[in-house]
Protein backbone atom coordinates (compact mmCIF):
# COMPACT_ATOMS: atom_id res chain seq x y z
CA UNK A 1 0.00 0.00 0.00
CA UNK A 2 1.50 3.33 -1.07
CA UNK A 3 0.40 6.51 0.68
CA UNK A 4 0.51 9.42 -1.80
CA UNK A 5 1.31 11.84 1.03
CA UNK A 6 4.57 9.95 1.60
CA UNK A 7 5.49 9.31 -2.02
CA UNK A 8 7.74 11.25 -4.39
CA UNK A 9 9.98 10.37 -7.32
CA UNK A 10 12.93 9.59 -5.04
CA UNK A 11 10.78 7.17 -3.07
CA UNK A 12 9.59 5.58 -6.30
CA UNK A 13 13.12 5.15 -7.62
CA UNK A 14 14.15 3.55 -4.34
CA UNK A 15 11.31 1.05 -4.68
CA UNK A 16 12.36 0.23 -8.24
CA UNK A 17 15.84 -0.67 -6.99
CA UNK A 18 14.40 -3.27 -4.61
CA UNK A 19 14.16 -6.80 -6.06
CA UNK A 20 11.21 -7.51 -3.74
CA UNK A 21 9.18 -4.67 -5.23
CA UNK A 22 9.13 -6.45 -8.60
CA UNK A 23 7.68 -9.57 -6.95
CA UNK A 24 4.56 -8.10 -5.38
CA UNK A 25 1.27 -9.04 -7.01
CA UNK A 26 -0.60 -5.73 -6.68
CA UNK A 27 0.16 -2.13 -5.80
CA UNK A 28 -2.53 -0.42 -3.76
CA UNK A 29 -2.56 3.38 -3.71
CA UNK A 30 -4.52 5.41 -1.20
CA UNK A 31 -5.31 5.87 2.45
CA UNK A 32 -7.98 6.99 4.88
CA UNK A 33 -6.67 10.56 5.01
CA UNK A 34 -4.75 12.12 2.13
CA UNK A 35 -3.90 15.75 2.82
CA UNK A 36 -1.78 16.60 -0.21
CA UNK A 37 -2.47 16.89 -3.94
CA UNK A 38 -0.17 14.04 -4.94
CA UNK A 39 -2.74 11.28 -5.45
CA UNK A 40 -3.00 11.55 -9.24
CA UNK A 41 0.74 12.11 -9.67
CA UNK A 42 1.49 9.00 -7.62
CA UNK A 43 -0.82 6.78 -9.67
CA UNK A 44 0.50 8.16 -12.94
CA UNK A 45 4.16 7.81 -11.93
CA UNK A 46 3.56 4.18 -11.01
CA UNK A 47 1.69 3.60 -14.28
CA UNK A 48 4.74 4.79 -16.21
CA UNK A 49 7.31 2.80 -14.27
CA UNK A 50 5.64 -0.36 -12.97
CA UNK A 51 3.95 -3.22 -14.81
CA UNK A 52 1.97 -4.51 -11.82
CA UNK A 53 -1.79 -3.89 -11.47
CA UNK A 54 -2.46 -0.59 -9.68
CA UNK A 55 -5.53 -0.68 -7.45
CA UNK A 56 -6.98 2.39 -5.76
CA UNK A 57 -7.79 2.16 -2.06
CA UNK A 58 -10.05 5.24 -1.77
CA UNK A 59 -10.48 7.25 1.39
CA UNK A 60 -13.21 9.32 -0.25
CA UNK A 61 -14.99 9.82 -3.56
CA UNK A 62 -12.22 12.23 -4.58
CA UNK A 63 -9.66 9.45 -4.85
CA UNK A 64 -10.23 8.35 -8.41
CA UNK A 65 -7.64 8.34 -11.19
CA UNK A 66 -8.13 6.80 -14.62
CA UNK A 67 -4.47 5.77 -14.89
CA UNK A 68 -5.07 2.99 -12.35
CA UNK A 69 -6.30 -0.46 -13.33
CA UNK A 70 -8.98 -0.96 -10.69
CA UNK A 71 -10.58 0.51 -7.59
CA UNK A 72 -11.79 -1.13 -4.42
CA UNK A 73 -15.40 0.06 -4.22
CA UNK A 74 -15.38 -0.02 -0.45
CA UNK A 75 -18.44 -0.25 1.76
CA UNK A 76 -17.59 -0.01 5.46
CA UNK A 77 -19.82 -2.86 6.57
CA UNK A 78 -18.37 -3.05 10.09
CA UNK A 79 -19.53 0.48 10.93
CA UNK A 80 -22.83 2.29 11.20
CA UNK A 81 -21.86 5.50 9.43
CA UNK A 82 -24.10 5.73 6.34
CA UNK A 83 -21.65 8.06 4.56
CA UNK A 84 -19.06 5.29 4.34
CA UNK A 85 -21.60 2.51 3.96
CA UNK A 86 -23.27 4.02 0.85
CA UNK A 87 -23.02 7.83 0.78
CA UNK A 88 -19.53 8.26 -0.71
CA UNK A 89 -20.29 5.47 -3.16
CA UNK A 90 -23.35 7.27 -4.55
CA UNK A 91 -21.19 10.26 -5.49
CA UNK A 92 -18.46 8.11 -7.02
CA UNK A 93 -20.70 5.66 -8.92
CA UNK A 94 -21.51 7.76 -12.03
CA UNK A 95 -17.85 8.76 -12.40
CA UNK A 96 -16.72 5.14 -12.20
CA UNK A 97 -19.45 4.08 -14.61
CA UNK A 98 -17.90 6.32 -17.27
CA UNK A 99 -14.36 5.18 -16.51
CA UNK A 100 -12.33 2.21 -17.69
CA UNK A 101 -11.47 1.22 -14.12
CA UNK A 102 -12.37 -2.26 -12.98
CA UNK A 103 -14.74 -1.74 -10.05
CA UNK A 104 -14.24 -4.27 -7.26
CA UNK A 105 -17.19 -4.29 -4.80
CA UNK A 106 -15.52 -4.77 -1.43
CA UNK A 107 -16.85 -5.27 2.08
CA UNK A 108 -14.46 -3.31 4.30
CA UNK A 109 -14.26 -4.33 7.95
CA UNK A 110 -12.27 -2.39 10.51
CA UNK A 111 -10.90 -4.51 13.36
CA UNK A 112 -9.63 -3.18 16.69
CA UNK A 113 -5.84 -3.33 16.73
CA UNK A 114 -4.69 -1.95 20.07
CA UNK A 115 -4.88 1.74 19.22
CA UNK A 116 -7.18 4.19 17.49
CA UNK A 117 -6.29 4.43 13.82
CA UNK A 118 -6.88 7.14 11.26
CA UNK A 119 -9.65 5.19 9.55
CA UNK A 120 -11.64 4.73 12.76
CA UNK A 121 -11.33 8.44 13.56
CA UNK A 122 -12.16 9.67 10.06
CA UNK A 123 -15.05 7.25 9.56
CA UNK A 124 -16.38 7.81 13.09
CA UNK A 125 -16.99 4.08 13.49
CA UNK A 126 -16.23 1.54 16.19
CA UNK A 127 -13.97 -1.31 15.05
CA UNK A 128 -14.95 -4.93 15.55
CA UNK A 129 -13.37 -6.08 18.85
CA UNK A 130 -10.23 -8.10 18.21
CA UNK A 131 -11.49 -10.92 20.43
CA UNK A 132 -14.85 -11.26 18.67
CA UNK A 133 -14.03 -13.37 15.60
CA UNK A 134 -17.63 -14.55 15.34
CA UNK A 135 -18.77 -10.94 14.83
CA UNK A 136 -16.23 -10.50 12.04
CA UNK A 137 -17.29 -13.78 10.43
CA UNK A 138 -20.99 -12.88 10.48
CA UNK A 139 -20.26 -9.39 9.16
CA UNK A 140 -18.24 -10.83 6.28
CA UNK A 141 -20.99 -13.35 5.54
CA UNK A 142 -23.61 -10.60 5.42
CA UNK A 143 -21.40 -8.60 3.06
CA UNK A 144 -21.02 -11.59 0.75
CA UNK A 145 -24.77 -12.20 0.81
CA UNK A 146 -25.30 -8.56 -0.17
CA UNK A 147 -23.24 -9.27 -3.29
CA UNK A 148 -19.85 -7.85 -2.31
CA UNK A 149 -17.13 -9.72 -4.16
CA UNK A 150 -14.17 -9.16 -1.83
CA UNK A 151 -13.79 -8.98 1.95
CA UNK A 152 -11.11 -6.66 3.30
CA UNK A 153 -10.44 -6.93 7.05
CA UNK A 154 -8.12 -4.19 8.24
CA UNK A 155 -6.51 -3.24 11.51
CA UNK A 156 -5.75 0.19 10.07
CA UNK A 157 -2.53 1.99 9.21
CA UNK A 158 0.06 1.60 11.94
CA UNK A 159 -1.95 -1.10 13.74
CA UNK A 160 -0.32 -2.20 16.96
CA UNK A 161 -1.52 -5.79 16.58
CA UNK A 162 -2.40 -7.71 13.41
CA UNK A 163 -5.78 -9.38 12.96
CA UNK A 164 -5.64 -12.72 14.76
CA UNK A 165 -5.30 -16.01 12.93
CA UNK A 166 -8.46 -17.17 14.71
CA UNK A 167 -10.50 -14.29 13.27
CA UNK A 168 -9.09 -14.77 9.78
CA UNK A 169 -9.83 -18.49 9.98
CA UNK A 170 -13.45 -17.89 11.02
CA UNK A 171 -13.93 -15.39 8.19
CA UNK A 172 -12.44 -17.92 5.77
CA UNK A 173 -14.87 -20.61 6.91
CA UNK A 174 -17.81 -18.21 6.51
CA UNK A 175 -17.27 -16.84 3.00
CA UNK A 176 -16.14 -18.01 -0.42
CA UNK A 177 -15.05 -14.52 -1.49
CA UNK A 178 -11.33 -13.69 -1.59
CA UNK A 179 -10.10 -12.22 1.69
CA UNK A 180 -7.70 -9.29 1.96
CA UNK A 181 -5.96 -8.71 5.30
CA UNK A 182 -4.13 -5.53 6.28
CA UNK A 183 -2.80 -3.76 9.33
CA UNK A 184 0.08 -4.75 11.58
CA UNK A 185 1.73 -7.14 9.12
CA UNK A 186 5.29 -6.02 9.72
CA UNK A 187 7.23 -9.30 9.85
CA UNK A 188 7.47 -12.39 7.62
CA UNK A 189 6.07 -14.46 10.49
CA UNK A 190 2.92 -12.31 10.72
CA UNK A 191 2.47 -12.56 6.96
CA UNK A 192 2.79 -16.33 7.17
CA UNK A 193 0.22 -16.62 9.96
CA UNK A 194 -2.31 -14.53 8.05
CA UNK A 195 -1.90 -16.58 4.88
CA UNK A 196 -2.00 -19.91 6.70
CA UNK A 197 -5.20 -18.80 8.45
CA UNK A 198 -6.94 -18.19 5.12
CA UNK A 199 -5.98 -14.77 3.74
CA UNK A 200 -5.75 -14.60 -0.05
CA UNK A 201 -3.99 -11.21 -0.15
CA UNK A 202 -1.99 -9.43 2.53
CA UNK A 203 -1.40 -5.69 2.44
CA UNK A 204 1.80 -4.14 3.78
CA UNK A 205 2.10 -0.37 4.00
CA UNK A 206 3.17 1.41 7.17
CA UNK A 207 5.86 -1.17 7.90
CA UNK A 208 7.78 -0.58 4.68
CA UNK A 209 7.52 3.19 5.17
CA UNK A 210 9.59 2.67 8.32
CA UNK A 211 11.91 0.01 6.88
CA UNK A 212 11.62 -0.84 3.20
CA UNK A 213 13.78 -3.95 3.65
CA UNK A 214 10.93 -5.61 5.55
CA UNK A 215 9.27 -6.18 2.18
CA UNK A 216 12.13 -8.44 1.13
CA UNK A 217 11.56 -10.85 4.01
CA UNK A 218 7.79 -10.90 3.54
CA UNK A 219 8.03 -11.52 -0.22
CA UNK A 220 10.52 -14.33 0.36
CA UNK A 221 8.22 -15.94 2.94
CA UNK A 222 5.23 -15.76 0.57
CA UNK A 223 7.29 -17.26 -2.27
CA UNK A 224 8.42 -20.05 0.06
CA UNK A 225 4.84 -20.84 1.04
CA UNK A 226 3.66 -20.81 -2.58
CA UNK A 227 6.43 -23.25 -3.50
CA UNK A 228 5.49 -25.59 -0.66
CA UNK A 229 1.84 -25.57 -1.80
CA UNK A 230 2.63 -26.38 -5.43
Secondary structure, 3 states (H helix, E strand, C coil): CECHHHCCHHHHHHHHCCHHHHHCCEEEEECCCCCCCCHHHHHHHHHHHCCCEEEEECCCCCCCCCCCCEEEEEEECCCCCHHHHHHHHHHHHHHHHCCCCEEEEEEEEEECCCCCCHHHHHHCCCCECCCCHHHHHHHHHHHHHCCCCEEEEECCCCCCCCCCHHHHHHHHHHCCCEEEEECCCCCHHHHHHHHHHCCCEEECCHHHHHCCCHHHHHHHHHHHHHHHHC
